[in-house]
Structure formats: structure tokens, C-alpha cells
Amino acid sequence: MSVLFTNVRILDGSGAQPYAGDVLVEGTRIARVGRGVRALSLSGVTVIDGAGATLMPGMVEAHTHFSWNDQATLGGIQRMPTEEHILWCAHIAQRYLDMGWTSCMGAATAKPRLDVVIRNAIESGQIPGPRYLAASQEITVPGGLGDETPPHLPYAEFSFGAIVSGPEEMRKTVRMFLKYGVDTMKLNLSGEYIAGLPAEFTPMTDEEIAVAVREVRLRGKRLSAHARSSESVKQCVRHGIEIIYHASFADEEALDMLEAAKDKHFVAPGLGWLINTSYNAAPWGITPDKAREMGYHRELEVACETLKKMHRRGIRVLPGGDYGFAWMPHGTNARDLEYFVKHLSFTPMEAIVAATRLGGQIMMRGDELGQVKAGALADLLLVDGDPLASITILQDRARLLAVMKDGVFQRPPPIKTAQTRWGASVA
């Protein structure tokens, strides 16, 4: 099917200013982009008159946990029965697509094969969802983040993460996840306050990490890491772990190391986690005072300054992350773009580029994802209004007039008349 978006304002994801034009989609890809009113022929295509709405690339969530089930604790997430859990993941995949996230980078799953099964179901067309790169469980050490086993019940089924001790246990666990078919292996290299561990705690040895890196690279796969402490960020750079989650406490040496290797790494800080846990989790027992006592207020303050420095140094910092807890449910992920503008001094354009063009890069498809250009995959959002004037528009499902992935409408446009003009007015 060929679809022509006409009378739209094109925000193409490159960082260039928007312009009036038309976009022709043929099959799964963008065939042509024309500048000006009625720049392309209307003959033989389905015409969608945007009535001045903004056409932009589908967004990429760089730090996704489909299996986090909007609960308040790690145990509440992990102990959901497997049958219900896979249905939950399928439901959430649809929710992400509905909210304009056409690609997602898996950042860890609560059970060994949930991510792989969902990815395969999306790719085969069994369920709707974003294109997805599947992650392993979080791999941790005894007493580290993700080790939820009680002393009297030391069984893996009770643990949020896969627990290893020493290089050979690491090798065995990594090989198991590779056998299951993950795209990305996740290592927990630092602590987390909500688990009772200082964020600056760095428990995994270089020997354990090196084994994981070797095994993953043998299969041509990728690694990511939960790395809040400065030392854990340095471990990521030393070992070439491409995707770094959080990086709150990276010191000047760590920032220098990252900047020197900035073409090899992505940082997805999960800023929404720090903000919402600090100030919006009181109904679940984490009052602002409690959050301050735990250390989250300090980490938020430090992280904002650290991430501003990263941004100034040209290190790739991407929005999204850790949505799926009770106080930051799935579907509210676009808050991160607002947080980048409000707390990290990004311009709205920079935040959108981070969620689109840089998102295409983290998906390893930078030449064909995250931009509106000829030859790119037709992942497109039609937005009622101007996200550059109000970045919060992207949080409102009603303002996302249509969602297209691979040239197919996942959310069709709300057609009002025979002229296929949008029912919603332009802001």
C-alpha cells in the first residue's frame, strides 16, 4: 500500500527546523519527501491530509522493561506467575506502540525468556508491538542488586536477577541466556537504594565482567549495564560495554573516558526514576523525606549535573528508562523528554533528536530508523500541535493522531470527512 501524507509540518529527526511538505510511503519505507504544499503527486495513493499537523519519526525507548508490571517492589514484579506475566508483556507492548514508541531497547526482563518470547511474537505478527531488542535477566552477584532470595529459601525462582559468583558461574549463566536467544546481556555493576544498597557500591569483579564480555562477543551480541557508581561506569568503558544505564556518579575521569569513546557508548540514565521515586512515590511508602534518607535526592542532584556535562561533551544521552513501577507506570515514558528539557538543559529539539535519531543508533539501525527521509523505515507519528513549542504534547495519547510502523498504521488516523482531514484541530 502507498500512503501520501500531505499538508504536514515535517519534523524530520535530524535536528533541522521543521518545514511544510509531503511524505510518500511505499511498502515498509519512505519513498520520497517533498518540500512545500502539494509537493508530491496525489495520483494512485491513499492520501492523508494532515491539516497542518506535525509528522515526525516514531520514538525509541532506550531503557525498556516490558515485564515490570507497575508494582512497587522488585518482588512484586518478579513473582507474577509466568502465564499472567507473558500476557502482561503483550499488553504493554501494545501500550508502547499506542504512545508512539515504535522501537524499544530491552534493558532486562523479570524471567529468563519473557523478552525473547515477546520479541519473537512481535516479529512474527502474533501480537502488535514496537520492534524490540530482547534482554536477559539482570545478572548480579550474591548480595547485589537483584538478589532477592531470602536466606531460608535460597532458590533462583525467588530472585529478581540471575545470581553468579565467579567467572565460571558467569560463563554458564551468560551461555544460557545466549542459548535462549537474547539480543543484549544485562550486568548489574552497581547498587540501588531501593534494594538497600548504596548506588556507589560496585560489587562485580573485572574477571567476572571479562568472561561475560568474551562470551557475548563470540555470539555477536551486545552488553548493557546498570552502572550508577563512577567505578562501574569505568568498568563499562574498560570492557567496552556499549549501553550504560544511569551513570549518575560518573566522576571527571569517567567522563573523560566516556568522551574519548563516545562513538562506542550510549547512556540512558532513567532520569524519570530518580525524579518520581524522590517526589511521587508517597502512596507506596516512599515519601520525599524517606527518599531523601535513602539517598535519591542527592543522586538526582548529582545525576543532573553529571548528565549536563555529558551532553556538553557530546556523549550520547537518550531518554527513557525504568518505567513500569507503580509511581511511573508504562505509557508515561515521554515524561523523560520533558525532564531532559527541564533538568538537563536540553532544548526540545535536542530531546526529540535523542528519542529519534539517536534512538535509531542504539537500535543499530541509524541509517534507517529515527528520521523522516527517503529510504528510511516508515515509522511515523502524526502529532496534533508542535512538540517543539510544548514537549508535553508527546505525553498525551489524544494528541498522537496516528502511529505508523513499517508502513502500516498501528493506530489509524481519526478521519472526519471524505477528504481524509484530521478531526482534531491544530494547536
N, C-alpha and C positions, 0 to 999 in steps of 0.2 A: 504494500500500500504506500502511495505517495501522499504526503501531507505538506501543505504550504501554510506556514504561519505568516500572516500579513498584518500590516498596521501594528507592529510591535516595536517596543523600545528594547534594543538588544544590549544586554549586559553580558559581555562575552567571556568573562573569567580571566582575561589576560591582564587586567589592570587598567586597560584603556577606558576612556569615558564612554558611556552608553551612546547609542545612536539609533535613529529610526531606520527600520529596514524590514526585510522579509527573510525567512529561513525555510528552505526546501528540504524535507526529509524523504529519503527513498530507502525503503527497507529498514535496516538497522542503523543507518548512518545519515549524517547531514551531508546532503549533496551540494548545496550551494547556499551562500549567504549574500544577500544583496543589500546595498545601502540606498536609502531613500524610499519614498512612498511608491508602492506598487512596482518595486524594482524587478520582480520576477514574474514570469507569465503565470496566469491562473488556469491555463488550459490543462485538462486531464488530471487534475489533482483534487484532493479534498482540501477545501480552503477553510482555514480557521482565522477569522478576523479578530485580532486581539484587542481592538478598540483602544489602543494605546497602552495596554498592559506591558509589564516587563517580562521579557523572555531571557532566562539565564540558565546556566548549566545545573544539572542535578547536583546536590551537595553530597559530600563524602564524610562520613563519621569515622574518625581516625582511631577510636578507642572504644570499641563496641563490645557489650556483654549481653547478647540476646537472652541468655539463661538467668541473668539477675532478674528476680521475679517481684520487684517492687516491695520487698520486705525490708525489715530494719536491721537484720543481723546476717552475718555470713552463714550461720547455721540454718536460719530460716530460708536462705536461698538454696543451700546445698541439699537439704533434706527433703525437698519436694520430691514425691515419688516419680520415678523415671517416666512413667506413661503420661502423667499430667505435665511433666516438665517439657517433654518434646512438643506437646500441644501448645504450651505456653510460648515456646520459642517460635513456633509457626505463627501464632497470633501476633507476636511482637515484630516479626519480620514484616508483616503486612503493615503494622503501625508505622514503622520507619519509612516505608515506601510512601504511605499516605502523607507523611510530613515532609516529603521532598528529599529524603536521603536515598539516593539511587545506588550508592555503593557504601559498603561498610567494611572496616578493617577489624576482624575479630581480635580481641585483646585477652581472652581467657574464657573458658567455659566451666560450668559448675560440675559437670560429669564428663568422663573421658571422651565420649563420642557425640555429644549433643551438637556441637558446632559443625562437625563433619556431616552429620545426617541432615541438618538444616541446609547447609551449603549445597549438598547433592540434590535435595528436594527442590531447591530454588532453580538450580541449573537444569534439572530435568523437566521443569514446568509443573511439577506436582503441586507446588504452593507458590503464591506470589511473594516476592521479597526483593531486596536490593541484591546486586551482585555482591558476593561475600567471600572473604578470605578467612578460613576456619582456623581457630586457635586450639591449642592444647589446654588442659587444666593448668593452673598456676603450679609450677614446680618449686618446692620450698624445702627447707631443712627442718629437722626436729626442733620445735620451739619457735620456728619462723612464722612469718605471715602466711596464713592458710593452713597451718597445722591446728586443726580444731578437735583432734582426738582427745577425749578425756583419759586421764591416767588409768582408770579401771576398765576402759573399753578402747584399747589401742588398735582399732580396726580402720582400715583405709576408707571404708564406706562412710565413716563419720567425719572424714576430713574434707575441708573445702579445697585443699590443694593436694597434689601428689608429693609425698614426702620422700626425700632421698638423703642419704648420709654417705658421703664419699664418692669418688669418681666412678666406681663400678656400678653403684646403685643409680647414679645419674645416667650412665650409659644405657642401662637396662630400661629405665623409665622413658628416656628420650626415644629409644628404638621402638618402644611400644606405641608411643604417640605417632611416630612416623609410619608405623605399620597401619595405624588407623586412618592415615591419610590427611593429617593436618597440613595447613599451609605455613603456620607460624608456631614456633615453640616459645612459651612464656616462662621466664625465670623471675622469681621474687628475690631481688637482690637487696632490698632494704625493708625496714619495718613499716608499721602503720599504727597510728594512735588508737584507732577503734578496736584493734586486735590486742591492745595492751602492750604494744611495742613502740619504742621511740622511732620516729621517722628516720632519724640519723643512724639507726642500728644497721650494720652491714654484715650479715651472717654467712654468706656463701663464699667459699674459698675460690681462688683463681683456678686451682686444679679442677674443681667440680665444673666451673664455668667452661674451662677449656675443652673438657670432654663433650659437653653439650654442643658447643660450637662446632667441634670437629664432626660429630655425628650428623648434625643438621646440614652442614655444608656438603657432606658426602652425598646427601639426597637432593641437593639443590634447593633446600627450603630456607626459611628466614627465622630470625630470633627477635623477640621483644623482651623488655624487662620492666618490672615495677622497680623504679630506682629513684627514691626520694633523697637519699643521702648523697653528699658530694662524692664519697668514695665509690658508691655504686654507679654513679654517672661515669666516673673514670674507668671503672671496670668495663662498662659498655663500650667506651671508646677504645680501650686497650684490646678488647676481644672482638671488636667490630660488630657488636650487637646493634643492628640498624635502627630499631624502633625503641625509643626511650620514653617510658611513661612517667610523668610527674617532674622529676629533676628539680624539685623545689630548692634544695640546699646546695646546688652546684656553686662551688667557690670560683675564684678567679682562675685558678689553674684548670679546673674542669671546663670553664667557659673557653679558655684558650685552646684546650684540647678539642672541644666540640667545634669551635670556629675553624680550626685547622683541618677538620674532617667534615665540614658542613655539607658537602655534597654526598656524604655517605649516610647521614643520620637524619631522623625526624624526631621531634619532641612533641608529644601530645600530653599536655600537663593535667588534663582533667580539672580545670580551674573551677568548674561548677561544683565539684565535690567539696573543695575547701570552703567555698562561699556558703553553700547550702547546709553543710554539716556545722559550720560555725554559727549560722544565724536562723536556719529554718527547720531544725530538727527537734525542737522542744516537744511536740506531741509524742515523739518516740523516745523521750528520756534524755536527749542531749540538748539541754538548754544552752544559750550563749555562754553563761558562766561555766557550765560543765565543759563546753567545747574549748573555752579558754584554758581551763585547768588541764584538759587533755593535751593541749599544745597546738590546736588547729588555728587559733587566731594568730599566733606567732608564725606558723608555717605559711598562712595566707599572706601575711605582710612580707615575709622573706621571699616567697614564691613570686609575688607580683614584681618585686624589684629584680629578681633573677631573670624572669621571663622578659621584662623590658630590655634588659641587657642583651639577652639572646636575640631579640627582634632587631635591635640596633646593629648587632654583629652579623646579621644576615643568616642566622641559624633558622631552619625551617620549623616554625611553631604552628601546630594545627589545632583547631577547636574540636571539642567533643570529649567524652570520657566519663566512665563510671556511672552513667545514667542507668537506672534500674534499682535504686534504693527507694525506700518509702518517701523520703523527703526530696527526691529528684527522680520522678518516675519517667519511664520510657516515653518518648514523644515530645519531651520538653527540651531536647538536646540543643535546639537553636538558641537557647539562652546563652550558650557559650560564645556565640558571635557578639551578643550584647556585652558579655563580660570582657571579651577581648578589647572592645572599644572603651568600655567604662574603666577597666582596671589595668590594662596593659598598653594603653595609648596607641592601639591600632586605629587607623581610620576605618570607616565602614567598608571602603573598597578593599583595604588590606585584609580585613576579616573575611570578606566574601572570597577573595583570591585564595586565602588559606583553606577555605572549605570547598573550593572547587579545583583550581589549577594545581595547587599543592596536594590536594586530595587525590587527584589523578596520579600524581607521582608516587604517593605512598601505596597506591594500589598497583604500582609497577606498570601503569598504562598511561604515562604522562603525555604521550603523543596522541592519544585518542579519547581521554576522559578529562572532564573538568573544564572544557572550553567549548564555546559555540563557534565552530569553524568548519570549513569544508573538510570532509574525511573523518571527522570525529564521530564517535558513537552518539546516537541521538538520545542522550539522557538530558531532559529539558524540564524546566519548571516555568509555568506561566503565572506571574505574580501580579495581583491587584495592588498597584502602587509602586513606590520607588524604595527599594531596600537601602539605597544609599542615603536617602533622607530620613528613613526610620528603619533601622536594622531589626527592630522588634516585629516588623511585619512577618518575618520568616518564622515566627513562633505561632502564628495564627493560621490554623488549618483552613479557615474560611477564605483567607487571602491567597492561598495557593490554589489557583483556579484550575490547574491541570498538572498532572505529573506524567511524564513520558520516560520510559526506559527501553533502550534498544529499539526505538522507533515505534513502540506500542504504548498506547495510553493505558497506564495503570490506574489513573483517575481521569476519566474523560472530562472534557470541558463542559460546563453548565450552559448549554446552548439555549438562547432565549427566543430567537426568531429563525426564519428560514435562511437568513443571511449569515447564520452562524456567528452572530455577535455575542460577546460575553454578557451574561446577566448582571454581573457586578459592575459598579461604577469605578472609574479610575480615581485614585486618591490625589 
